[in-house]
Amino acid sequence: MAIVAPSFLLIIFVIIEVALWMHARDVALAAAREGVAYLRTYQPEDNNAGHEAKTVAEAESFAREIGAVQNPSADVDYNGEDRRVTVTVKGDVIDLIPGWTLTVSGTATGLLEDFQPDLGPP
């Protein structure tokens, strides 16, 4: 019994840790998608560096608000040639088992919106 109970508790903690990792992975992906949605409205006339900084702050705050990703960090990549934006959010998972640190990352990519003026009927 002295071996069975601790082993059983360890198995339970591993199951909970894996569930927390899966949830944190989904939160990181949702935060990256939120960042892409925010940055997709970028227009070339706007300030690129300012928009990227706001997107990083938006994605990181989204990950913090949900609460499953510890120490989130976001990275924004903007490619002006093909008008593609990529946001990657990385962070740590809550530790239940000492010494077992899990990390998660989520990446989302999208094309920039292309706003055209209404020129009337063709």
Phi, psi and omega in degrees: 000331181291339179263327185291315184296310177297324178295319178297317178295321178297318178297319178296316179296322177296318178297316179295319180297319178294320177296319177296322178296317180296319179294316179296325177297318178294322178293319178297320178293319178295322178294321177294319177296322178297319177296319178296318179298323179290319185277342183297337181274008178298136175245144184303335180285341181286169178281111184296313183296321179294320179293319180295320179295320178293324179293318177300314180296320180296314181293318180293319180292325176298316179295324178290321182297320178292322170093359183270341182255120178269139179052057182289146173223138182244150177228132182245132177236121180243123178251109184288336182291311180257009175056046181245137176242143178227131177238130177240128178245128179236154178186182181253159177261150176301131183268125171255331181254117182301135178086355180250092183261122179251143176240155178229158173210148177224136182233134177229143181229144177203163177270149177290146175292142179242100182276125180242141178288152178281116183262007180091189182293147182290000000 
